[in-house]
Amino acid sequence: MIVERPSASRGQGPSTADGLDRRRTFSGGAYYDPQWMGFGALRVLNEDRLAPGAGLARCRRANMEVLTYVLSGALAHRDSSGAERIVGAGGLLWLGTGHGMQFHHSNASHAEPVHFLQAWLQPDRVNAEPASGIHEAAPRDGWHLLASPDGDDGSVAIRQDARLYRSELSPGSSVVRSLDTSRRYWLHVATGAAKVDGRDLSAGDGLGLSAESGQLALAGAGTTRVQLLWFDLPA
């Protein structure tokens, strides 16, 4: 089964902070849609833009794997462990909130906006010790593993049988993904345009796949490079 989530149909509730523009793929906050409560272990997928100098409200979460991927600009992060980081474009920040972690995200720049995605995954264990990590690498053609349960290929090790891949494609170039009926998959078009299994997709569009087999063909379309995020999830 394949479900489509067009960008324009995503939720846009009241902003939780001044200078924030947010689009929600799944229900959360003031946005509620019973048809979109998550996709397996993937509970949240927000696209955020923060104006120069703006910040999100301080947040406390428990028992959630928080993956924040920066598309452009620079994101400043602080958390209750004392960690302070600046995450640039192409960087992935992981927070394993465990039994409880307080954190704060803000725009590191007072001159340029920051554009990022935030995904929340249910962990495979509860009340673990809070932890965090960062993965930074320049986008490249083909698939690049950003997060995995065992930290393969230099990825961030997370607490769930899930993997997050990134691919950046030039117009006309293509990649494939093999599908396993025992897994779920979520594709998010982060920037640009793509043709996926005959479908024309643009930035913000998503596809969810479950109980599918074979291979899925993905190609860059339009006139600029496309950036894709692929979530490989437990069924």
Backbone torsions as a table, in degrees:
resi	resn	phi	psi	omega
1	MET	NA	136.7	177.5
2	ILE	-122.5	127.5	176.5
3	VAL	-113.7	143.9	-178.9
4	GLU	-109.7	139.8	178.1
5	ARG	-129.0	88.0	179.9
6	PRO	-62.8	146.7	-179.4
7	SER	-54.8	-43.2	-174.5
8	ALA	-67.0	-18.9	-178.1
9	SER	-90.2	-3.9	-179.4
10	ARG	-67.2	160.1	-178.9
11	GLY	-77.4	148.6	175.8
12	GLN	-141.1	87.7	-179.4
13	GLY	-87.7	-178.6	176.4
14	PRO	-57.4	140.2	-179.4
15	SER	-64.7	142.9	177.6
16	THR	-89.3	-2.0	179.9
17	ALA	-158.6	151.6	174.7
18	ASP	-64.4	138.8	178.1
19	GLY	82.0	11.0	-179.5
20	LEU	-105.7	130.2	169.8
21	ASP	-117.0	117.3	-172.9
22	ARG	-126.6	138.4	170.9
23	ARG	-121.3	130.8	-176.2
24	ARG	-110.2	122.7	174.0
25	THR	-72.1	-36.1	-178.1
26	PHE	-122.2	163.3	-179.2
27	SER	-58.1	142.9	177.2
28	GLY	176.1	152.4	-179.8
29	GLY	58.9	-133.0	-179.2
30	ALA	-79.4	-7.5	-179.4
31	TYR	-96.5	125.1	179.7
32	TYR	-135.7	126.2	174.7
33	ASP	-140.7	111.2	-175.7
34	PRO	-61.7	-17.9	177.6
35	GLN	-82.4	-12.6	-176.9
36	TRP	-132.2	75.0	-178.9
37	MET	-101.6	6.6	-176.9
38	GLY	130.9	-179.9	-179.7
39	PHE	-141.0	93.9	-174.7
40	GLY	61.4	-131.5	-179.1
41	ALA	-71.8	-14.2	178.9
42	LEU	-83.5	108.9	-173.6
43	ARG	-101.3	-29.1	-176.7
44	VAL	-137.5	136.9	169.5
45	LEU	-145.0	98.3	-178.1
46	ASN	-108.9	141.7	170.8
47	GLU	-107.7	119.6	-174.5
48	ASP	-120.4	143.6	168.7
49	ARG	-126.8	127.5	178.8
50	LEU	-113.9	131.0	177.5
51	ALA	-67.0	160.5	177.7
52	PRO	-51.1	130.0	177.7
53	GLY	78.5	-4.1	-177.0
54	ALA	-83.2	160.8	178.6
55	GLY	-146.7	156.5	174.6
56	LEU	-80.4	159.5	174.2
57	ALA	-63.7	145.2	176.5
58	ARG	-58.9	137.7	-170.5
59	CYS	-127.6	140.4	172.2
60	ARG	-122.3	127.3	-179.9
61	ARG	-135.9	153.8	175.4
62	ALA	-131.9	148.7	173.6
63	ASN	52.8	54.3	176.0
64	MET	-148.4	140.5	172.5
65	GLU	-95.2	113.9	-176.2
66	VAL	-105.6	118.7	179.9
67	LEU	-114.5	119.2	-178.7
68	THR	-117.3	119.0	-176.9
69	TYR	-114.0	123.6	-176.2
70	VAL	-91.7	125.4	-180.0
71	LEU	-91.3	-39.5	176.6
72	SER	-157.0	155.8	-177.3
73	GLY	83.2	-158.4	-178.2
74	ALA	-141.4	133.8	-177.5
75	LEU	-109.8	130.0	175.7
76	ALA	-95.5	138.2	-177.5
77	HIS	-132.4	138.4	170.8
78	ARG	-135.3	146.3	174.9
79	ASP	-143.0	174.0	-172.6
80	SER	-70.4	-8.0	173.9
81	SER	-79.3	-10.2	-175.6
82	GLY	96.9	-3.5	-179.4
83	ALA	-70.1	139.1	173.2
84	GLU	-132.8	128.8	-176.3
85	ARG	-140.6	154.4	167.2
86	ILE	-116.6	122.1	-177.8
87	VAL	-109.9	120.0	-179.4
88	GLY	-92.5	178.9	-178.9
89	ALA	-57.5	133.4	-177.1
90	GLY	88.7	-4.7	-179.8
91	GLY	-90.8	147.2	177.9
92	LEU	-120.3	127.1	176.0
93	LEU	-106.4	128.4	176.0
94	TRP	-111.0	131.8	171.2
95	LEU	-122.4	117.6	170.0
96	GLY	-95.3	98.5	-168.8
97	THR	-71.7	-18.9	173.6
98	GLY	50.7	-132.8	-176.9
99	HIS	-76.3	-1.3	173.0
100	GLY	147.9	129.1	178.9
101	MET	-143.5	136.2	172.4
102	GLN	-102.0	135.7	-179.3
103	PHE	-147.1	163.4	-177.1
104	HIS	-143.9	130.2	176.0
105	HIS	-114.3	140.2	177.4
106	SER	-149.9	164.3	175.6
107	ASN	-73.5	124.7	-179.0
108	ALA	-74.6	-11.1	-176.4
109	SER	-113.1	144.5	172.1
110	HIS	-100.5	9.4	-178.6
111	ALA	-123.7	-28.3	-174.9
112	GLU	-124.9	146.6	175.1
113	PRO	-72.2	163.8	173.2
114	VAL	-123.0	138.9	-176.0
115	HIS	-124.1	123.2	-176.3
116	PHE	-150.3	163.5	175.8
117	LEU	-114.1	142.6	176.0
118	GLN	-128.7	123.0	178.8
119	ALA	-116.3	136.9	175.6
120	TRP	-115.2	128.5	177.1
121	LEU	-116.1	139.9	170.8
122	GLN	-67.2	135.7	178.9
123	PRO	-80.1	168.3	177.6
124	ASP	-91.8	5.3	177.0
125	ARG	-150.1	160.0	-179.3
126	VAL	-118.9	153.3	174.2
127	ASN	59.4	34.2	173.9
128	ALA	-74.3	170.5	176.1
129	GLU	-69.4	131.4	177.4
130	PRO	-58.4	143.9	-178.2
131	ALA	-153.7	166.0	179.4
132	SER	-151.8	164.9	177.8
133	GLY	-164.4	168.4	-177.7
134	ILE	-139.7	143.9	175.8
135	HIS	-127.3	124.6	-179.6
136	GLU	-130.5	123.3	177.3
137	ALA	-160.1	144.7	-179.9
138	ALA	-66.9	136.4	175.2
139	PRO	-56.1	146.0	179.6
140	ARG	-148.5	165.6	177.9
141	ASP	-64.3	158.0	-178.8
142	GLY	80.5	-174.2	-177.5
143	TRP	-94.3	138.3	180.0
144	HIS	-129.1	121.8	-177.8
145	LEU	-78.4	121.7	-179.4
146	LEU	-98.9	-37.6	-177.0
147	ALA	-145.3	144.5	-178.7
148	SER	-159.2	164.6	-178.7
149	PRO	-69.5	-21.6	-176.4
150	ASP	-120.6	9.2	176.9
151	GLY	69.4	29.8	-180.0
152	ASP	-58.0	147.5	171.8
153	ASP	53.0	34.1	178.0
154	GLY	77.2	10.6	178.7
155	SER	-74.1	166.1	174.3
156	VAL	-74.4	134.0	179.1
157	ALA	-85.9	121.1	-178.7
158	ILE	-114.6	169.5	-174.0
159	ARG	-102.7	60.1	177.7
160	GLN	-167.8	148.5	177.4
161	ASP	-78.4	67.5	-177.0
162	ALA	-141.1	153.1	178.0
163	ARG	-134.3	140.3	176.5
164	LEU	-116.7	123.8	179.2
165	TYR	-116.0	151.9	173.4
166	ARG	-123.7	143.7	171.7
167	SER	-140.0	138.8	174.6
168	GLU	-120.7	124.0	-173.0
169	LEU	-121.7	138.4	170.7
170	SER	-76.6	156.3	176.7
171	PRO	-54.0	128.7	179.3
172	GLY	90.4	-19.1	177.5
173	SER	-81.9	159.7	-172.5
174	SER	-144.9	159.7	174.5
175	VAL	-141.3	168.6	175.9
176	VAL	-130.0	158.0	170.4
177	ARG	-127.6	132.1	174.0
178	SER	-83.0	138.8	-175.6
179	LEU	-111.0	138.9	179.9
180	ASP	-120.2	127.9	-176.5
181	THR	-63.4	-16.8	-179.7
182	SER	-88.8	4.5	-178.6
183	ARG	-124.1	162.0	169.4
184	ARG	-110.9	154.4	179.5
185	TYR	-139.6	141.7	173.0
186	TRP	-128.0	126.4	176.4
187	LEU	-106.8	130.0	175.4
188	HIS	-123.4	125.7	175.2
189	VAL	-84.7	108.9	-174.5
190	ALA	-80.6	-44.8	178.2
191	THR	-145.3	155.2	174.6
192	GLY	80.6	-159.6	-177.3
193	ALA	-135.6	149.7	-177.2
194	ALA	-144.5	156.6	169.9
195	LYS	-112.2	121.8	-174.1
196	VAL	-127.7	112.5	178.5
197	ASP	51.7	41.3	179.3
198	GLY	84.8	-5.7	-179.9
199	ARG	-94.6	138.6	174.2
200	ASP	-91.9	117.1	-177.7
201	LEU	-120.2	148.8	177.8
202	SER	-130.8	177.8	-174.0
203	ALA	-53.6	131.1	-179.6
204	GLY	94.8	-17.3	178.3
205	ASP	-72.3	151.5	177.5
206	GLY	-137.7	154.2	173.4
207	LEU	-130.6	135.2	172.5
208	GLY	-112.5	133.8	-177.6
209	LEU	-126.3	131.9	175.2
210	SER	-143.3	146.6	-179.1
211	ALA	55.3	36.5	178.3
212	GLU	-109.4	149.5	178.4
213	SER	-130.6	175.0	179.4
214	GLY	90.3	-145.5	-179.2
215	GLN	-129.9	148.9	177.6
216	LEU	-113.1	125.1	-179.8
217	ALA	-95.3	133.2	-179.4
218	LEU	-129.6	133.4	-177.9
219	ALA	-137.0	147.0	174.0
220	GLY	-70.6	141.0	179.8
221	ALA	-132.6	176.9	179.7
222	GLY	74.5	-152.9	-174.7
223	THR	-116.5	-3.9	180.0
224	THR	-124.6	166.7	178.7
225	ARG	-67.9	145.7	178.3
226	VAL	-108.1	141.7	177.5
227	GLN	-116.1	125.0	-175.7
228	LEU	-117.7	142.7	170.7
229	LEU	-117.8	133.3	-175.7
230	TRP	-124.1	116.8	177.8
231	PHE	-99.4	118.9	176.0
232	ASP	-99.8	112.0	-166.4
233	LEU	-121.9	154.0	174.1
234	PRO	-68.6	148.7	178.7
235	ALA	-70.8	NA	NA
